[in-house]
Amino acid sequence: MNTNKKYIIPFIVVAIASSISSCNANQASQNLDQTATAATTTPTNSPSSQIPSMAQLRAKSSVEQPFSTEPFTENTALSTSQAATDKTINITLYTSDSECQELIPNTVSVPASEPATGIVSKIIEQQDTGDFNLSGYRVSVKNRIATVDLRISPDSKRQLVSLSQCEQFALFGSLRKSLTSNAQLNIKNVRFTERGKKIIL
């Protein structure tokens, strides 16, 4: 019986040692797997392996549209909510009276980072009616000339050319006066386009 214990004890020791070493081997292989995964997910800086970012794609698309360098802005409440989170400045917004004879000044707050876009947003919010809807716009300022590119909603029953003189005065007159009369914007002239094509007024 002593000889049986003599052979069993080394066998138990070998079994325990091998199970401990296999645990260490599993941990080591897991560490190697994690290192290999990290190495494969770490981005490289070689130009051929880079995927273009959204900013690069936007920059590329703005090259195709030289009239603007600003992103397309949807005509939604989102632009108003963004204005609430930015620092704001007070500007004078000019809107038409009910008879379309004169522009009445009102002081409003717009985002300090993009005051021209804020002005356009506020005026366009007032212009949407049941049959004439603007879906968005783009504002760019270059050499003291602001370009306001308007986008008519596909659902709009009327187009820009069908606006009455009063409606044109309320929209274009308000935009022009508001953008050129605020000294902090440093804008001397305003151009209007629809999807990049000049609007003849």
N, CA and C atoms as a LAMMPS dump frame, in Angstrom:
ITEM: TIMESTEP
0
ITEM: NUMBER OF ATOMS
603
ITEM: BOX BOUNDS ff ff ff
-5.0000000000000000e+02 5.0000000000000000e+02
-5.0000000000000000e+02 5.0000000000000000e+02
-5.0000000000000000e+02 5.0000000000000000e+02
ITEM: ATOMS id mol type element x y z
1 1 1 N 0.808 -1.174 0
2 1 2 C 0 0 0
3 1 3 C 0.861 1.251 0
4 2 1 N 1.995 1.196 0.669
5 2 2 C 2.916 2.316 0.67
6 2 3 C 3.422 2.587 -0.728
7 3 1 N 3.617 1.568 -1.505
8 3 2 C 4.102 1.773 -2.866
9 3 3 C 3.035 2.441 -3.722
10 4 1 N 1.757 2.135 -3.438
11 4 2 C 0.679 2.801 -4.186
12 4 3 C 0.659 4.301 -3.874
13 5 1 N 0.831 4.645 -2.583
14 5 2 C 0.86 6.055 -2.195
15 5 3 C 2.071 6.73 -2.814
16 6 1 N 3.144 5.962 -2.887
17 6 2 C 4.374 6.503 -3.431
18 6 3 C 4.193 6.887 -4.9
19 7 1 N 3.406 6.14 -5.661
20 7 2 C 3.176 6.464 -7.067
21 7 3 C 2.024 7.459 -7.254
22 8 1 N 1.064 7.439 -6.357
23 8 2 C -0.104 8.314 -6.49
24 8 3 C 0.257 9.757 -6.157
25 9 1 N 1.043 9.992 -5.134
26 9 2 C 1.397 11.358 -4.725
27 9 3 C 2.129 12.091 -5.853
28 10 1 N 3.155 11.508 -6.49
29 10 2 C 3.777 12.242 -7.602
30 10 3 C 2.795 12.49 -8.755
31 11 1 N 1.901 11.532 -8.971
32 11 2 C 0.917 11.712 -10.035
33 11 3 C 0.002 12.902 -9.73
34 12 1 N -0.438 13.046 -8.467
35 12 2 C -1.28 14.175 -8.054
36 12 3 C -0.509 15.486 -8.187
37 13 1 N 0.753 15.491 -7.79
38 13 2 C 1.584 16.7 -7.887
39 13 3 C 1.736 17.109 -9.353
40 14 1 N 1.971 16.136 -10.232
41 14 2 C 2.117 16.432 -11.659
42 14 3 C 0.795 16.975 -12.215
43 15 1 N -0.334 16.387 -11.809
44 15 2 C -1.643 16.84 -12.288
45 15 3 C -1.915 18.276 -11.836
46 16 1 N -1.593 18.591 -10.574
47 16 2 C -1.799 19.956 -10.062
48 16 3 C -0.888 20.939 -10.792
49 17 1 N 0.356 20.565 -10.974
50 17 2 C 1.314 21.442 -11.655
51 17 3 C 0.889 21.689 -13.104
52 18 1 N 0.42 20.648 -13.776
53 18 2 C 0.016 20.839 -15.176
54 18 3 C -1.251 21.689 -15.269
55 19 1 N -2.168 21.539 -14.311
56 19 2 C -3.379 22.367 -14.353
57 19 3 C -3.045 23.831 -14.061
58 20 1 N -2.104 24.079 -13.165
59 20 2 C -1.682 25.458 -12.884
60 20 3 C -0.988 26.053 -14.1
61 21 1 N -0.136 25.274 -14.728
62 21 2 C 0.575 25.804 -15.895
63 21 3 C -0.383 26.018 -17.065
64 22 1 N -1.429 25.197 -17.189
65 22 2 C -2.387 25.409 -18.273
66 22 3 C -3.214 26.666 -18.016
67 23 1 N -3.486 26.999 -16.765
68 23 2 C -4.177 28.256 -16.448
69 23 3 C -3.315 29.439 -16.855
70 24 1 N -2.037 29.371 -16.548
71 24 2 C -1.124 30.449 -16.937
72 24 3 C -1.021 30.551 -18.459
73 25 1 N -1.045 29.404 -19.125
74 25 2 C -0.967 29.408 -20.581
75 25 3 C -2.216 30.053 -21.175
76 26 1 N -3.411 29.773 -20.582
77 26 2 C -4.646 30.394 -21.058
78 26 3 C -4.603 31.907 -20.889
79 27 1 N -4.096 32.357 -19.736
80 27 2 C -3.999 33.8 -19.51
81 27 3 C -3.018 34.43 -20.495
82 28 1 N -1.918 33.752 -20.747
83 28 2 C -0.923 34.286 -21.678
84 28 3 C -1.5 34.359 -23.093
85 29 1 N -2.256 33.318 -23.491
86 29 2 C -2.833 33.344 -24.833
87 29 3 C -3.914 34.417 -24.937
88 30 1 N -4.662 34.632 -23.833
89 30 2 C -5.655 35.708 -23.845
90 30 3 C -4.967 37.06 -23.972
91 31 1 N -3.851 37.239 -23.267
92 31 2 C -3.108 38.498 -23.371
93 31 3 C -2.58 38.699 -24.789
94 32 1 N -2.109 37.594 -25.412
95 32 2 C -1.633 37.691 -26.784
96 32 3 C -2.776 38.047 -27.726
97 33 1 N -3.968 37.436 -27.502
98 33 2 C -5.132 37.746 -28.329
99 33 3 C -5.522 39.215 -28.2
100 34 1 N -5.507 39.722 -26.95
101 34 2 C -5.861 41.126 -26.738
102 34 3 C -4.847 42.042 -27.408
103 35 1 N -3.572 41.7 -27.318
104 35 2 C -2.535 42.513 -27.945
105 35 3 C -2.693 42.489 -29.457
106 36 1 N -2.992 41.318 -30.014
107 36 2 C -3.173 41.205 -31.458
108 36 3 C -4.399 41.994 -31.909
109 37 1 N -5.491 41.926 -31.123
110 37 2 C -6.694 42.683 -31.454
111 37 3 C -6.419 44.17 -31.405
112 38 1 N -5.712 44.615 -30.382
113 38 2 C -5.389 46.043 -30.265
114 38 3 C -4.515 46.484 -31.426
115 39 1 N -3.61 45.621 -31.829
116 39 2 C -2.719 45.976 -32.937
117 39 3 C -3.498 46.083 -34.245
118 40 1 N -4.512 45.221 -34.417
119 40 2 C -5.267 45.282 -35.666
120 40 3 C -6.259 46.431 -35.676
121 41 1 N -6.729 46.891 -34.509
122 41 2 C -7.689 47.991 -34.486
123 41 3 C -7.026 49.349 -34.374
124 42 1 N -5.737 49.405 -34.101
125 42 2 C -5.05 50.688 -34.03
126 42 3 C -4.888 51.23 -35.434
127 43 1 N -5.411 52.46 -35.691
128 43 2 C -5.301 52.998 -37.043
129 43 3 C -3.872 53.363 -37.379
130 44 1 N -3.557 53.193 -38.641
131 44 2 C -2.228 53.58 -39.092
132 44 3 C -2.333 54.918 -39.781
133 45 1 N -1.23 55.575 -39.926
134 45 2 C -1.234 56.897 -40.523
135 45 3 C -0.821 56.891 -41.98
136 46 1 N -0.719 55.72 -42.575
137 46 2 C -0.329 55.692 -43.978
138 46 3 C -1.502 56.164 -44.827
139 47 1 N -1.266 56.993 -45.827
140 47 2 C -2.348 57.56 -46.627
141 47 3 C -3.212 56.529 -47.313
142 48 1 N -2.634 55.392 -47.687
143 48 2 C -3.416 54.399 -48.419
144 48 3 C -4.416 53.688 -47.531
145 49 1 N -4.187 53.662 -46.199
146 49 2 C -5.096 52.934 -45.333
147 49 3 C -6.11 53.845 -44.661
148 50 1 N -6.042 55.154 -44.868
149 50 2 C -6.975 56.052 -44.215
150 50 3 C -8.303 56.079 -44.951
151 51 1 N -9.373 56.08 -44.168
152 51 2 C -10.713 56.243 -44.706
153 51 3 C -11.042 57.718 -44.563
154 52 1 N -11.585 58.355 -45.58
155 52 2 C -11.841 59.794 -45.479
156 52 3 C -12.881 60.097 -44.407
157 53 1 N -12.639 61.144 -43.649
158 53 2 C -13.572 61.552 -42.61
159 53 3 C -14.723 62.331 -43.239
160 54 1 N -15.778 62.57 -42.43
161 54 2 C -16.917 63.339 -42.922
162 54 3 C -16.48 64.744 -43.317
163 55 1 N -15.555 65.318 -42.553
164 55 2 C -15.078 66.669 -42.879
165 55 3 C -14.383 66.686 -44.237
166 56 1 N -13.59 65.634 -44.524
167 56 2 C -12.916 65.572 -45.813
168 56 3 C -13.926 65.4 -46.944
169 57 1 N -14.967 64.586 -46.709
170 57 2 C -15.994 64.388 -47.726
171 57 3 C -16.766 65.68 -47.974
172 58 1 N -17.074 66.422 -46.883
173 58 2 C -17.771 67.696 -47.049
174 58 3 C -16.906 68.685 -47.803
175 59 1 N -15.6 68.692 -47.473
176 59 2 C -14.688 69.609 -48.163
177 59 3 C -14.648 69.279 -49.651
178 60 1 N -14.673 67.987 -49.961
179 60 2 C -14.653 67.575 -51.362
180 60 3 C -15.924 68.018 -52.068
181 61 1 N -17.085 67.877 -51.398
182 61 2 C -18.336 68.275 -52.036
183 61 3 C -18.435 69.785 -52.168
184 62 1 N -17.802 70.534 -51.261
185 62 2 C -17.863 71.992 -51.388
186 62 3 C -17.004 72.479 -52.535
187 63 1 N -16.029 71.674 -52.966
188 63 2 C -15.233 72.042 -54.13
189 63 3 C -16.118 72.022 -55.371
190 64 1 N -17.077 71.106 -55.409
191 64 2 C -17.979 71.016 -56.545
192 64 3 C -18.956 72.183 -56.575
193 65 1 N -19.185 72.842 -55.429
194 65 2 C -20.119 73.951 -55.355
195 65 3 C -19.369 75.191 -54.882
196 66 1 N -18.721 75.924 -55.781
197 66 2 C -17.865 77.027 -55.377
198 66 3 C -18.61 78.214 -54.793
199 67 1 N -19.923 78.257 -54.915
200 67 2 C -20.66 79.409 -54.418
201 67 3 C -20.761 79.428 -52.907
202 68 1 N -20.393 78.346 -52.221
203 68 2 C -20.555 78.314 -50.78
204 68 3 C -19.527 77.421 -50.12
205 69 1 N -19.133 77.83 -48.931
206 69 2 C -18.25 76.98 -48.135
207 69 3 C -18.941 76.536 -46.859
208 70 1 N -20.164 76.942 -46.673
209 70 2 C -20.901 76.599 -45.468
210 70 3 C -21.722 75.334 -45.708
211 71 1 N -21.966 74.53 -44.655
212 71 2 C -22.794 73.344 -44.83
213 71 3 C -24.252 73.727 -45.061
214 72 1 N -24.973 72.85 -45.729
215 72 2 C -26.393 73.042 -45.978
216 72 3 C -27.114 73.024 -44.644
217 73 1 N -27.994 73.974 -44.404
218 73 2 C -28.707 74.07 -43.142
219 73 3 C -30.168 73.753 -43.375
220 74 1 N -30.66 72.771 -42.642
221 74 2 C -32.072 72.426 -42.742
222 74 3 C -32.899 73.52 -42.091
223 75 1 N -34.064 73.783 -42.63
224 75 2 C -34.966 74.782 -42.081
225 75 3 C -35.845 74.101 -41.04
226 76 1 N -35.26 73.796 -39.872
227 76 2 C -35.987 73.103 -38.82
228 76 3 C -35.721 73.768 -37.487
229 77 1 N -36.412 73.295 -36.467
230 77 2 C -36.219 73.84 -35.124
231 77 3 C -34.841 73.493 -34.574
232 78 1 N -34.157 72.533 -35.18
233 78 2 C -32.826 72.152 -34.715
234 78 3 C -31.877 73.328 -34.76
235 79 1 N -31.926 74.124 -35.819
236 79 2 C -31.024 75.267 -35.909
237 79 3 C -31.331 76.266 -34.805
238 80 1 N -32.591 76.377 -34.396
239 80 2 C -32.948 77.275 -33.31
240 80 3 C -32.441 76.735 -31.986
241 81 1 N -32.516 75.404 -31.783
242 81 2 C -32.035 74.845 -30.524
243 81 3 C -30.528 74.946 -30.417
244 82 1 N -29.817 74.857 -31.543
245 82 2 C -28.373 75.038 -31.505
246 82 3 C -28.032 76.463 -31.118
247 83 1 N -28.844 77.417 -31.559
248 83 2 C -28.592 78.814 -31.235
249 83 3 C -28.696 79.041 -29.738
250 84 1 N -29.572 78.288 -29.068
251 84 2 C -29.739 78.47 -27.638
252 84 3 C -28.524 77.994 -26.857
253 85 1 N -27.758 77.041 -27.386
254 85 2 C -26.616 76.518 -26.656
255 85 3 C -25.347 77.321 -26.896
256 86 1 N -25.274 78.089 -27.982
257 86 2 C -24.105 78.909 -28.285
258 86 3 C -24.137 80.2 -27.485
259 87 1 N -22.994 80.886 -27.456
260 87 2 C -22.995 82.262 -26.979
261 87 3 C -23.724 83.069 -28.032
262 88 1 N -24.476 84.051 -27.593
263 88 2 C -25.267 84.823 -28.539
264 88 3 C -24.854 86.291 -28.542
265 89 1 N -25.211 86.956 -29.632
266 89 2 C -25.041 88.402 -29.727
267 89 3 C -26.376 88.997 -30.149
268 90 1 N -26.583 90.239 -29.806
269 90 2 C -27.798 90.931 -30.213
270 90 3 C -27.557 91.617 -31.549
271 91 1 N -28.49 91.431 -32.454
272 91 2 C -28.422 92.086 -33.761
273 91 3 C -29.793 92.694 -34.055
274 92 1 N -29.832 93.553 -35.052
275 92 2 C -31.096 94.149 -35.471
276 92 3 C -31.625 93.361 -36.662
277 93 1 N -32.805 92.807 -36.477
278 93 2 C -33.47 92.035 -37.528
279 93 3 C -34.562 92.919 -38.127
280 94 1 N -34.558 93.061 -39.427
281 94 2 C -35.549 93.9 -40.106
282 94 3 C -36.6 93.007 -40.75
283 95 1 N -37.858 93.235 -40.383
284 95 2 C -38.959 92.462 -40.956
285 95 3 C -39.995 93.418 -41.54
286 96 1 N -40.729 92.924 -42.496
287 96 2 C -41.703 93.745 -43.217
288 96 3 C -42.927 94.039 -42.356
289 97 1 N -43.49 95.228 -42.559
290 97 2 C -44.77 95.532 -41.924
291 97 3 C -45.871 94.779 -42.68
292 98 1 N -47.095 94.854 -42.191
293 98 2 C -48.19 94.076 -42.786
294 98 3 C -48.556 94.55 -44.191
295 99 1 N -48.2 95.777 -44.551
296 99 2 C -48.532 96.301 -45.878
297 99 3 C -47.353 96.229 -46.851
298 100 1 N -46.25 95.65 -46.419
299 100 2 C -45.044 95.5 -47.246
300 100 3 C -44.533 96.847 -47.764
301 101 1 N -44.58 97.856 -46.915
302 101 2 C -44.124 99.181 -47.304
303 101 3 C -42.775 99.537 -46.685
304 102 1 N -42.53 99.035 -45.481
305 102 2 C -41.272 99.362 -44.815
306 102 3 C -40.8 98.193 -43.961
307 103 1 N -39.521 98.248 -43.632
308 103 2 C -38.92 97.208 -42.793
309 103 3 C -38.787 97.745 -41.375
310 104 1 N -39.286 96.972 -40.432
311 104 2 C -39.312 97.39 -39.034
312 104 3 C -38.175 96.698 -38.288
313 105 1 N -37.326 97.467 -37.571
314 105 2 C -36.21 96.862 -36.841
315 105 3 C -36.665 96.236 -35.523
316 106 1 N -36.109 95.077 -35.225
317 106 2 C -36.318 94.379 -33.952
318 106 3 C -34.975 93.846 -33.495
319 107 1 N -34.698 93.912 -32.195
320 107 2 C -33.451 93.356 -31.676
321 107 3 C -33.688 91.906 -31.281
322 108 1 N -32.853 91.012 -31.796
323 108 2 C -32.942 89.583 -31.483
324 108 3 C -31.546 89.047 -31.187
325 109 1 N -31.497 87.874 -30.57
326 109 2 C -30.219 87.212 -30.286
327 109 3 C -29.978 86.116 -31.311
328 110 1 N -28.749 86.046 -31.783
329 110 2 C -28.343 84.993 -32.717
330 110 3 C -27.022 84.416 -32.229
331 111 1 N -26.643 83.206 -32.676
332 111 2 C -25.369 82.619 -32.251
333 111 3 C -24.194 83.512 -32.648
334 112 1 N -23.301 83.754 -31.705
335 112 2 C -22.137 84.604 -31.973
336 112 3 C -21.203 83.967 -32.988
337 113 1 N -21.187 82.634 -33.049
338 113 2 C -20.273 81.95 -33.967
339 113 3 C -20.712 82.077 -35.426
340 114 1 N -22.018 82.18 -35.676
341 114 2 C -22.542 82.28 -37.048
342 114 3 C -23.716 83.254 -37.088
343 115 1 N -23.457 84.544 -36.906
344 115 2 C -24.576 85.493 -36.852
345 115 3 C -25.336 85.619 -38.171
346 116 1 N -24.654 85.548 -39.302
347 116 2 C -25.342 85.67 -40.597
348 116 3 C -26.322 84.518 -40.792
349 117 1 N -25.904 83.308 -40.447
350 117 2 C -26.784 82.145 -40.552
351 117 3 C -27.96 82.279 -39.591
352 118 1 N -27.707 82.827 -38.401
353 118 2 C -28.776 83.046 -37.426
354 118 3 C -29.824 84.017 -37.94
355 119 1 N -29.374 85.086 -38.601
356 119 2 C -30.305 86.063 -39.176
357 119 3 C -31.172 85.395 -40.239
358 120 1 N -30.548 84.662 -41.144
359 120 2 C -31.292 83.995 -42.221
360 120 3 C -32.305 83.016 -41.632
361 121 1 N -31.892 82.279 -40.613
362 121 2 C -32.783 81.315 -39.972
363 121 3 C -34.022 81.998 -39.403
364 122 1 N -33.819 83.097 -38.699
365 122 2 C -34.95 83.794 -38.071
366 122 3 C -35.919 84.354 -39.116
367 123 1 N -35.398 84.887 -40.198
368 123 2 C -36.277 85.453 -41.234
369 123 3 C -37.023 84.349 -41.979
370 124 1 N -36.341 83.258 -42.288
371 124 2 C -36.989 82.154 -43.01
372 124 3 C -38.086 81.516 -42.165
373 125 1 N -37.889 81.435 -40.854
374 125 2 C -38.928 80.881 -39.977
375 125 3 C -40.235 81.65 -40.137
376 126 1 N -40.136 82.948 -40.365
377 126 2 C -41.332 83.785 -40.5
378 126 3 C -41.962 83.681 -41.889
379 127 1 N -41.233 83.184 -42.872
380 127 2 C -41.709 83.185 -44.26
381 127 3 C -42.45 81.924 -44.662
382 128 1 N -42.272 80.829 -43.935
383 128 2 C -42.936 79.585 -44.329
384 128 3 C -44.447 79.724 -44.158
385 129 1 N -45.157 79.464 -45.241
386 129 2 C -46.616 79.466 -45.201
387 129 3 C -47.084 78.102 -45.678
388 130 1 N -48.377 77.911 -45.74
389 130 2 C -48.906 76.616 -46.138
390 130 3 C -48.534 76.191 -47.544
391 131 1 N -48.424 77.159 -48.468
392 131 2 C -48.162 76.79 -49.858
393 131 3 C -46.753 77.137 -50.337
394 132 1 N -45.977 77.839 -49.528
395 132 2 C -44.59 78.171 -49.886
396 132 3 C -43.678 77.761 -48.739
397 133 1 N -42.852 76.759 -48.987
398 133 2 C -41.977 76.242 -47.936
399 133 3 C -40.539 76.173 -48.412
400 134 1 N -39.654 76.706 -47.594
401 134 2 C -38.218 76.562 -47.831
402 134 3 C -37.739 75.396 -46.983
403 135 1 N -37.026 74.46 -47.592
404 135 2 C -36.538 73.3 -46.842
405 135 3 C -35.192 73.567 -46.203
406 136 1 N -34.453 74.538 -46.702
407 136 2 C -33.148 74.822 -46.128
408 136 3 C -32.465 75.95 -46.858
409 137 1 N -31.253 76.212 -46.434
410 137 2 C -30.491 77.319 -47.002
411 137 3 C -29.027 77.128 -46.682
412 138 1 N -28.22 77.911 -47.352
413 138 2 C -26.779 77.905 -47.114
414 138 3 C -26.333 79.364 -47.149
415 139 1 N -25.504 79.765 -46.207
416 139 2 C -25.03 81.147 -46.146
417 139 3 C -23.512 81.139 -46.187
418 140 1 N -22.943 81.935 -47.079
419 140 2 C -21.488 82.088 -47.098
420 140 3 C -21.172 83.566 -47.272
421 141 1 N -20.074 83.996 -46.657
422 141 2 C -19.649 85.388 -46.759
423 141 3 C -18.214 85.395 -47.254
424 142 1 N -17.992 86.114 -48.354
425 142 2 C -16.651 86.217 -48.915
426 142 3 C -16.48 87.616 -49.48
427 143 1 N -15.39 88.264 -49.11
428 143 2 C -15.101 89.632 -49.569
429 143 3 C -16.264 90.578 -49.287
430 144 1 N -16.842 90.431 -48.11
431 144 2 C -17.944 91.28 -47.636
432 144 3 C -19.23 91.108 -48.442
433 145 1 N -19.316 90.046 -49.226
434 145 2 C -20.54 89.746 -49.979
435 145 3 C -21.125 88.442 -49.438
436 146 1 N -22.367 88.523 -48.967
437 146 2 C -23.052 87.332 -48.451
438 146 3 C -23.825 86.681 -49.59
439 147 1 N -23.696 85.368 -49.696
440 147 2 C -24.492 84.606 -50.658
441 147 3 C -25.452 83.736 -49.866
442 148 1 N -26.733 83.917 -50.106
443 148 2 C -27.768 83.126 -49.443
444 148 3 C -28.352 82.196 -50.502
445 149 1 N -28.056 80.911 -50.358
446 149 2 C -28.545 79.904 -51.301
447 149 3 C -29.77 79.243 -50.687
448 150 1 N -30.915 79.426 -51.306
449 150 2 C -32.178 78.917 -50.777
450 150 3 C -32.532 77.587 -51.421
451 151 1 N -33.203 76.742 -50.645
452 151 2 C -33.677 75.443 -51.137
453 151 3 C -35.184 75.377 -50.927
454 152 1 N -35.915 75.236 -52.003
455 152 2 C -37.368 75.11 -51.927
456 152 3 C -37.708 73.663 -51.591
457 153 1 N -38.651 73.482 -50.675
458 153 2 C -39.09 72.141 -50.305
459 153 3 C -39.766 71.468 -51.495
460 154 1 N -39.529 70.171 -51.698
461 154 2 C -40.211 69.461 -52.79
462 154 3 C -41.734 69.489 -52.631
463 155 1 N -42.215 69.656 -51.39
464 155 2 C -43.656 69.693 -51.125
465 155 3 C -44.266 71.069 -51.379
466 156 1 N -43.447 72.084 -51.593
467 156 2 C -43.943 73.446 -51.755
468 156 3 C -44.784 73.557 -53.025
469 157 1 N -45.97 74.124 -52.891
470 157 2 C -46.854 74.293 -54.045
471 157 3 C -46.421 75.478 -54.898
472 158 1 N -45.67 76.401 -54.304
473 158 2 C -45.223 77.591 -55.02
474 158 3 C -43.709 77.653 -55.046
475 159 1 N -43.191 78.33 -56.05
476 159 2 C -41.749 78.514 -56.218
477 159 3 C -41.402 79.982 -55.959
478 160 1 N -40.12 80.3 -55.978
479 160 2 C -39.683 81.678 -55.744
480 160 3 C -40.242 82.642 -56.784
481 161 1 N -40.323 82.191 -58.031
482 161 2 C -40.805 83.073 -59.1
483 161 3 C -42.285 83.415 -58.952
484 162 1 N -43.018 82.624 -58.175
485 162 2 C -44.447 82.882 -58.013
486 162 3 C -44.761 83.778 -56.813
487 163 1 N -43.736 84.26 -56.115
488 163 2 C -43.976 85.137 -54.971
489 163 3 C -44.454 86.503 -55.454
490 164 1 N -45.402 87.062 -54.728
491 164 2 C -45.876 88.409 -55.053
492 164 3 C -44.795 89.427 -54.687
493 165 1 N -44.973 90.67 -55.115
494 165 2 C -44.009 91.711 -54.766
495 165 3 C -43.922 91.879 -53.258
496 166 1 N -45.053 91.782 -52.59
497 166 2 C -45.076 91.91 -51.131
498 166 3 C -44.272 90.788 -50.481
499 167 1 N -44.472 89.547 -50.954
500 167 2 C -43.739 88.408 -50.398
501 167 3 C -42.245 88.509 -50.7
502 168 1 N -41.902 88.964 -51.888
503 168 2 C -40.487 89.156 -52.224
504 168 3 C -39.855 90.207 -51.322
505 169 1 N -40.578 91.294 -51.086
506 169 2 C -40.083 92.346 -50.207
507 169 3 C -39.875 91.799 -48.794
508 170 1 N -40.852 91.009 -48.313
509 170 2 C -40.764 90.466 -46.959
510 170 3 C -39.582 89.51 -46.814
511 171 1 N -39.327 88.698 -47.821
512 171 2 C -38.234 87.726 -47.737
513 171 3 C -36.887 88.355 -48.098
514 172 1 N -36.756 88.794 -49.325
515 172 2 C -35.458 89.276 -49.805
516 172 3 C -35.084 90.635 -49.213
517 173 1 N -36.07 91.513 -49.065
518 173 2 C -35.798 92.819 -48.462
519 173 3 C -35.346 92.683 -47.019
520 174 1 N -36.03 91.796 -46.266
521 174 2 C -35.652 91.568 -44.866
522 174 3 C -34.25 90.984 -44.758
523 175 1 N -33.965 89.996 -45.596
524 175 2 C -32.632 89.379 -45.561
525 175 3 C -31.547 90.397 -45.913
526 176 1 N -31.746 91.13 -46.992
527 176 2 C -30.727 92.091 -47.446
528 176 3 C -30.48 93.165 -46.383
529 177 1 N -31.547 93.777 -45.877
530 177 2 C -31.408 94.865 -44.899
531 177 3 C -30.8 94.351 -43.595
532 178 1 N -31.238 93.182 -43.128
533 178 2 C -30.719 92.638 -41.866
534 178 3 C -29.24 92.282 -41.969
535 179 1 N -28.826 91.735 -43.1
536 179 2 C -27.423 91.332 -43.258
537 179 3 C -26.497 92.525 -43.481
538 180 1 N -26.97 93.551 -44.174
539 180 2 C -26.081 94.684 -44.482
540 180 3 C -26.107 95.779 -43.422
541 181 1 N -27.132 95.833 -42.579
542 181 2 C -27.251 96.931 -41.614
543 181 3 C -26.601 96.65 -40.267
544 182 1 N -26.179 95.439 -40.015
545 182 2 C -25.513 95.114 -38.752
546 182 3 C -24.009 95.217 -38.957
547 183 1 N -23.414 96.262 -38.382
548 183 2 C -21.994 96.568 -38.616
549 183 3 C -21.072 95.424 -38.218
550 184 1 N -21.431 94.67 -37.178
551 184 2 C -20.549 93.591 -36.716
552 184 3 C -20.42 92.461 -37.735
553 185 1 N -21.335 92.389 -38.7
554 185 2 C -21.243 91.356 -39.741
555 185 3 C -20.291 91.761 -40.862
556 186 1 N -20.09 93.053 -41.051
557 186 2 C -19.183 93.572 -42.081
558 186 3 C -19.567 93.07 -43.481
559 187 1 N -20.879 93.125 -43.783
560 187 2 C -21.392 92.704 -45.092
561 187 3 C -21.877 93.946 -45.834
562 188 1 N -21.419 94.113 -47.076
563 188 2 C -21.838 95.291 -47.851
564 188 3 C -22.871 94.96 -48.926
565 189 1 N -22.967 93.682 -49.322
566 189 2 C -23.906 93.31 -50.376
567 189 3 C -24.391 91.881 -50.147
568 190 1 N -25.574 91.567 -50.685
569 190 2 C -26.151 90.224 -50.532
570 190 3 C -26.567 89.717 -51.902
571 191 1 N -26.196 88.471 -52.17
572 191 2 C -26.571 87.772 -53.406
573 191 3 C -27.514 86.642 -53.044
574 192 1 N -28.519 86.395 -53.858
575 192 2 C -29.458 85.306 -53.607
576 192 3 C -29.366 84.287 -54.73
577 193 1 N -29.295 83.014 -54.344
578 193 2 C -29.266 81.931 -55.324
579 193 3 C -30.25 80.848 -54.9
580 194 1 N -30.655 80.048 -55.872
581 194 2 C -31.454 78.857 -55.586
582 194 3 C -30.694 77.67 -56.141
583 195 1 N -30.196 76.841 -55.246
584 195 2 C -29.353 75.695 -55.607
585 195 3 C -28.188 76.109 -56.495
586 196 1 N -27.597 77.264 -56.173
587 196 2 C -26.413 77.732 -56.875
588 196 3 C -26.677 78.624 -58.067
589 197 1 N -27.93 78.721 -58.506
590 197 2 C -28.261 79.57 -59.66
591 197 3 C -28.795 80.908 -59.16
592 198 1 N -28.289 81.987 -59.747
593 198 2 C -28.662 83.333 -59.317
594 198 3 C -30.162 83.554 -59.469
595 199 1 N -30.762 84.166 -58.433
596 199 2 C -32.179 84.514 -58.476
597 199 3 C -32.277 85.94 -59.005
598 200 1 N -33.028 86.119 -60.061
599 200 2 C -33.239 87.443 -60.646
600 200 3 C -34.487 88.038 -60.016
601 201 1 N -34.331 89.169 -59.351
602 201 2 C -35.478 89.818 -58.693
603 201 3 C -35.955 91.011 -59.491
